[in-house]
Amino acid sequence: MPRSVKGKSAIVTGGGSGINLEFVRILLQNGCNVVIGDLTLRPEAEELIKEHTGNPKALFHKTNVASWDNLYTLFKTAETEFGTFDIVCPGAGIFEPPFSGFWNPPGSEASRDDIHGDRFLSIDVNLVHSIRATQLAISHFLSSSKPASKDDLKTVVHISSIAGEGNFTPVAIYSTTKWGLRGFIYSMAEIEETRHVRVAGVAPRVVRTPLWLEHDDKRRMCVGEDEKEQGEWTTPEEVAQVMYKICTEDQVANAKGELVPIRGGSLIEVINGDVRDVPMYGNQPPGTGTDAKGLFILNPMEAWKGMNAAVEKPGWGKV
């Protein structure tokens, strides 16, 4: 039987939009309180919070996930508001550009990284924040007055990407962070058996979110010369449904009706209505066993054009 989330509480970073907002919506629909940690909320997220001021309750805590102090305060807010929490989703993530991009070094026009700084923001948000949030979650779960058990698993659910299964030179830093997150998820496999904390994740392909459609540099990768969208998208709803199953069930059905197991260390690929367990060794290309139509909706030439335009500027990468 699925494990119920009714009466439980969750922390979701990046819950103000996209996949994470749909995950928040599903949790609330099933009776789970949610604290959203994000810099801003889209209007639809604001409306969702207004609709849930009772039980279950949703609240927003402004959070810069690249700041460890901000993360700690977010977790303390959840404890203060709900006494405890059972689910953590370090879902906040950013794409390049205008955030850290290998082909747009710190100090270049398209980068937000400080030329005198010591960090790549994309790595801090996409990877470091995910690892630190997992530490904070496990620390809380182990010290809780109601510890995790086999029948009451605590869950940390991550959002990786098929970018962590291959390489795409124009977005080298983004791909690197998703490869790193994939390795981290695998490294947490035994925690479910020993501590009853499930650390797992999803690896979707390009998802139809505002990130792609409301930013011109990204939108150009997704449309043809006629301005029509290319290929077929994965939807935020289908990714969020798999995330919910990671929290509540031990298996998920693929498009053929076959049951794909879910356990600590699982990375579930989500592509065009189908799912697949991404193995640690001997992985096949994304989409293996699925209808690969529309697997990559990106217009790769647009991405390469942007990369080449950056590199060809005189003095590329010089401080």
C-alpha positions as CSV (number, residue, x, y, z in Angstrom):
1,M,0.0,0.0,0.0
2,P,1.2,3.5,-0.7
3,R,2.5,5.5,2.3
4,S,0.3,8.4,3.1
5,V,1.7,12.0,3.3
6,K,-1.5,13.3,5.0
7,G,-0.6,15.2,8.2
8,K,3.1,15.3,7.2
9,S,5.3,18.3,6.3
10,A,7.7,19.0,3.5
11,I,10.4,21.5,2.5
12,V,10.7,22.2,-1.2
13,T,13.3,24.6,-2.6
14,G,12.6,26.2,-5.9
15,G,8.9,25.6,-5.2
16,G,7.9,29.0,-6.7
17,S,7.7,27.7,-10.2
18,G,8.0,24.8,-12.7
19,I,8.4,21.2,-11.6
20,N,8.8,22.0,-8.0
21,L,5.5,24.0,-7.9
22,E,3.7,21.0,-9.3
23,F,5.3,18.8,-6.7
24,V,4.1,21.3,-4.0
25,R,0.6,21.2,-5.5
26,I,0.5,17.4,-5.3
27,L,1.7,17.3,-1.8
28,L,-1.0,19.8,-0.7
29,Q,-3.7,17.9,-2.6
30,N,-2.7,14.8,-0.5
31,G,-2.8,16.6,2.9
32,C,0.9,17.4,3.3
33,N,2.0,20.8,4.7
34,V,4.7,22.5,2.6
35,V,7.3,25.2,3.2
36,I,8.5,26.7,-0.1
37,G,12.1,28.1,-0.1
38,D,12.7,30.3,-3.1
39,L,13.8,33.8,-4.0
40,T,10.4,34.7,-5.6
41,L,7.0,33.2,-6.4
42,R,5.2,33.1,-9.7
43,P,1.6,34.3,-9.5
44,E,0.3,30.8,-9.6
45,A,2.4,29.9,-6.6
46,E,1.1,32.9,-4.7
47,E,-2.4,31.8,-5.4
48,L,-1.7,28.2,-4.3
49,I,-0.4,29.6,-0.9
50,K,-3.5,31.8,-0.5
51,E,-5.6,28.7,-1.0
52,H,-3.8,26.7,1.7
53,T,-3.7,28.8,4.9
54,G,-5.3,26.1,7.1
55,N,-4.8,22.3,7.0
56,P,-2.8,21.5,5.0
57,K,-0.8,24.7,5.0
58,A,1.6,26.2,2.5
59,L,3.9,29.0,3.4
60,F,6.8,30.9,1.6
61,H,10.2,31.6,3.2
62,K,12.4,33.7,1.0
63,T,15.6,31.7,0.5
64,N,18.8,32.0,-1.4
65,V,19.8,28.3,-1.6
66,A,23.4,29.2,-2.3
67,S,23.6,30.5,1.3
68,W,24.1,27.9,3.9
69,D,22.7,30.3,6.5
70,N,19.6,30.8,4.4
71,L,19.1,27.0,4.1
72,Y,19.5,26.5,7.9
73,T,16.9,29.2,8.6
74,L,14.6,27.6,6.1
75,F,14.8,24.3,7.9
76,K,14.3,26.0,11.3
77,T,11.2,27.7,9.9
78,A,9.7,24.3,9.0
79,E,10.5,23.0,12.4
80,T,9.0,26.0,14.2
81,E,5.9,26.0,12.0
82,F,5.1,22.3,11.9
83,G,7.2,20.8,14.7
84,T,9.0,18.5,12.2
85,F,9.2,17.6,8.6
86,D,9.3,14.3,6.7
87,I,10.1,15.1,3.1
88,V,12.8,17.4,1.6
89,C,13.1,18.3,-2.0
90,P,16.2,20.4,-2.8
91,G,14.7,21.2,-6.2
92,A,16.0,24.7,-6.9
93,G,18.1,24.7,-10.1
94,I,19.4,27.1,-12.7
95,F,20.5,26.8,-16.3
96,E,23.1,28.6,-18.3
97,P,23.3,31.4,-19.4
98,P,22.9,34.0,-17.8
99,F,24.1,32.0,-14.8
100,S,27.5,30.4,-14.7
101,G,28.4,29.1,-18.1
102,F,31.8,27.8,-19.2
103,W,31.6,29.8,-22.4
104,N,30.6,32.9,-20.6
105,P,33.3,33.3,-17.9
106,P,33.0,35.5,-14.8
107,G,33.0,39.1,-15.8
108,S,31.6,38.6,-19.3
109,E,28.4,40.3,-20.3
110,A,26.3,37.1,-20.2
111,S,27.5,35.9,-16.8
112,R,26.2,36.9,-13.4
113,D,29.3,35.5,-11.7
114,D,31.6,38.1,-10.1
115,I,35.0,38.3,-11.8
116,H,36.5,38.8,-8.3
117,G,34.4,36.0,-6.8
118,D,35.4,32.5,-5.9
119,R,32.3,30.6,-6.9
120,F,30.3,29.4,-9.9
121,L,26.6,30.1,-8.9
122,S,25.3,27.2,-11.0
123,I,27.5,24.8,-9.1
124,D,26.4,26.2,-5.8
125,V,22.7,26.1,-6.6
126,N,22.5,22.9,-8.7
127,L,24.9,20.7,-6.7
128,V,26.3,22.2,-3.4
129,H,22.8,23.3,-2.2
130,S,21.4,19.8,-2.9
131,I,24.2,18.1,-0.9
132,R,24.0,20.5,2.0
133,A,20.1,20.3,2.1
134,T,20.4,16.5,2.3
135,Q,22.8,16.8,5.2
136,L,20.4,19.1,7.1
137,A,17.5,16.7,6.3
138,I,19.3,13.6,7.5
139,S,20.5,15.4,10.6
140,H,16.9,16.3,11.4
141,F,15.5,12.9,10.7
142,L,18.1,11.1,12.9
143,S,17.4,13.5,15.8
144,S,13.6,13.6,15.5
145,S,11.5,12.5,18.5
146,K,9.7,10.4,15.9
147,P,12.5,8.7,14.1
148,A,12.2,7.1,10.7
149,S,11.2,3.5,10.4
150,K,10.7,0.9,7.7
151,D,7.0,1.7,7.7
152,D,7.5,5.4,7.9
153,L,10.4,6.3,5.6
154,K,11.7,9.8,5.5
155,T,12.5,11.1,2.0
156,V,14.9,13.4,0.1
157,V,13.9,13.7,-3.5
158,H,16.3,15.3,-6.0
159,I,15.8,16.6,-9.5
160,S,18.7,15.6,-11.8
161,S,18.5,15.6,-15.6
162,I,19.3,13.5,-18.7
163,A,22.1,16.1,-19.0
164,G,23.7,13.9,-16.3
165,E,23.7,11.0,-18.6
166,G,25.5,12.5,-21.6
167,N,27.5,15.5,-22.7
168,F,26.4,18.8,-24.4
169,T,29.4,21.1,-24.8
170,P,27.4,24.4,-24.9
171,V,26.1,23.8,-21.3
172,A,29.2,22.1,-19.9
173,I,28.8,23.4,-16.3
174,Y,25.1,22.5,-16.1
175,S,25.8,18.9,-17.4
176,T,28.6,18.6,-14.8
177,T,26.4,19.5,-11.9
178,K,23.8,16.9,-13.0
179,W,26.5,14.3,-13.4
180,G,27.6,15.2,-9.9
181,L,24.1,15.0,-8.5
182,R,23.6,11.6,-10.1
183,G,26.7,10.3,-8.4
184,F,25.6,11.8,-5.0
185,I,22.2,10.1,-5.3
186,Y,23.9,6.7,-6.0
187,S,26.2,7.3,-3.0
188,M,23.2,7.6,-0.7
189,A,21.7,4.2,-1.6
190,E,22.4,2.4,1.7
191,I,20.9,5.1,3.9
192,E,17.4,3.6,3.3
193,E,18.4,0.2,4.6
194,T,20.4,1.5,7.6
195,R,18.6,4.7,8.6
196,H,15.2,4.4,6.8
197,V,15.8,7.6,4.9
198,R,15.2,7.3,1.1
199,V,17.5,9.6,-1.0
200,A,16.4,9.2,-4.7
201,G,15.8,11.4,-7.7
202,V,14.3,11.9,-11.1
203,A,16.1,12.6,-14.4
204,P,13.7,14.3,-16.8
205,R,14.4,15.5,-20.3
206,V,13.6,19.1,-21.3
207,V,10.5,20.0,-19.3
208,R,7.9,22.6,-20.5
209,T,8.5,25.2,-17.9
210,P,8.7,29.1,-17.9
211,L,12.5,28.7,-17.8
212,W,12.4,27.6,-21.5
213,L,9.5,29.6,-22.8
214,E,9.9,33.0,-21.1
215,H,13.6,33.6,-21.7
216,D,14.5,34.4,-25.3
217,D,17.9,32.7,-25.3
218,K,16.3,29.4,-24.1
219,R,13.2,29.8,-26.3
220,R,15.3,29.9,-29.4
221,M,16.6,26.5,-28.7
222,C,13.0,25.1,-28.6
223,V,11.4,26.6,-31.7
224,G,12.0,26.4,-35.5
225,E,12.2,29.2,-38.0
226,D,8.4,29.3,-38.0
227,E,8.5,30.0,-34.3
228,K,6.6,26.8,-33.6
229,E,7.8,24.6,-30.7
230,Q,9.9,21.6,-31.7
231,G,9.4,18.0,-30.7
232,E,7.4,16.9,-27.7
233,W,7.9,18.1,-24.1
234,T,8.0,16.3,-20.8
235,T,5.5,18.1,-18.6
236,P,6.1,19.3,-15.0
237,E,3.0,17.3,-13.9
238,E,4.4,13.9,-15.0
239,V,7.8,14.6,-13.4
240,A,6.1,15.7,-10.1
241,Q,3.9,12.6,-10.1
242,V,7.1,10.4,-10.2
243,M,8.6,12.5,-7.4
244,Y,5.5,11.9,-5.3
245,K,5.8,8.1,-5.9
246,I,9.4,8.3,-4.7
247,C,8.0,9.6,-1.4
248,T,5.0,7.2,-1.2
249,E,5.6,3.9,-3.1
250,D,8.3,1.4,-3.9
251,Q,7.6,1.1,-7.7
252,V,6.3,3.0,-10.6
253,A,4.8,1.6,-13.9
254,N,6.5,2.4,-17.2
255,A,4.6,3.0,-20.5
256,K,4.4,-0.8,-21.0
257,G,2.9,-1.4,-17.6
258,E,6.1,-3.0,-16.3
259,L,6.9,-2.1,-12.7
260,V,10.2,-0.1,-12.2
261,P,11.4,-0.5,-8.6
262,I,12.0,2.6,-6.4
263,R,14.6,2.4,-3.6
264,G,17.3,4.5,-2.0
265,G,19.7,5.5,-4.6
266,S,17.2,5.2,-7.5
267,L,17.4,7.7,-10.3
268,I,14.2,7.5,-12.4
269,E,14.4,8.9,-15.9
270,V,11.2,10.6,-17.0
271,I,10.7,11.0,-20.7
272,N,7.5,11.6,-22.7
273,G,5.1,9.6,-20.5
274,D,7.6,6.8,-19.8
275,V,10.0,6.0,-17.0
276,R,13.2,4.0,-16.6
277,D,15.6,3.3,-13.8
278,V,19.0,4.7,-14.7
279,P,21.6,2.1,-13.6
280,M,24.9,3.1,-12.0
281,Y,26.9,1.0,-14.4
282,G,26.3,0.1,-18.1
283,N,23.7,2.8,-18.7
284,Q,22.3,3.1,-22.1
285,P,21.5,6.4,-23.8
286,P,18.5,8.3,-22.4
287,G,15.2,7.1,-23.9
288,T,16.3,3.5,-24.3
289,G,13.2,1.4,-24.2
290,T,11.0,4.4,-24.9
291,D,9.6,6.1,-27.9
292,A,12.5,8.5,-28.5
293,K,10.5,10.8,-30.7
294,G,11.0,14.3,-29.4
295,L,13.6,13.1,-26.9
296,F,15.6,16.3,-27.3
297,I,13.5,19.3,-28.2
298,L,16.5,21.6,-28.2
299,N,17.6,23.2,-31.4
300,P,21.3,22.3,-30.9
301,M,22.5,24.7,-33.6
302,E,21.1,27.7,-31.6
303,A,23.1,26.5,-28.5
304,W,26.3,26.0,-30.5
305,K,25.8,29.4,-32.2
306,G,25.6,31.1,-28.8
307,M,28.7,29.3,-27.6
308,N,30.7,30.1,-30.7
309,A,29.7,33.8,-30.6
310,A,31.0,34.0,-27.0
311,V,34.3,32.3,-27.8
312,E,35.0,34.3,-30.9
313,K,34.9,37.6,-29.0
314,P,38.5,39.1,-28.8
315,G,40.2,38.3,-25.4
316,W,37.7,35.5,-24.5
317,G,38.2,34.4,-20.9
318,K,40.9,37.0,-20.0
319,V,40.6,38.8,-16.7
